[in-house]
Amino acid sequence: MRTAEWTKVVYIEIVGDKREYVRISNTREAALCLLEKWPAKDSRSYKHAVVGCSRALKGYISDDMARLFLVEAAKAAKFPYVVNQRANNFEQFEMEIGEVARQLIAAEQVFLQSRN
């Protein structure tokens, strides 16, 4: 099995019994997140993401396709997520984390407003 680093990193806020923030940068991490952390495992998009990760790890489809399946599963589950270009240095990584935090806070505010 192979696993290549993605050209883009996915940050997801998984909302279930507890809230968890995950950073996913390759197909293996995506598969582990889906299998170990995803709260609802019965949706079609979740199943497509699991199969997509499995196929990518076996080399049948690209790792970028696996990333797209993961993002679709997050959309379907209504989990806030952000997709960013991979940071090449620590300073850029810090800026990336700050931007992701701002976007997740904004998404959470929209979510909370929609519940009222």
Buried (B, 14 or more C-beta within 10 A) or exposed (E): EEBBEBEBBBBBBBBEEEEBEBBBBBBBBBBEBBEEEBEEEEEEBBBBBBEBBBBBBEEEBBBBBBBBBBBBBBEBBEBBBBBBEEBEEEEEBEEBBEEBEEBBEEBBEEBEEEEE
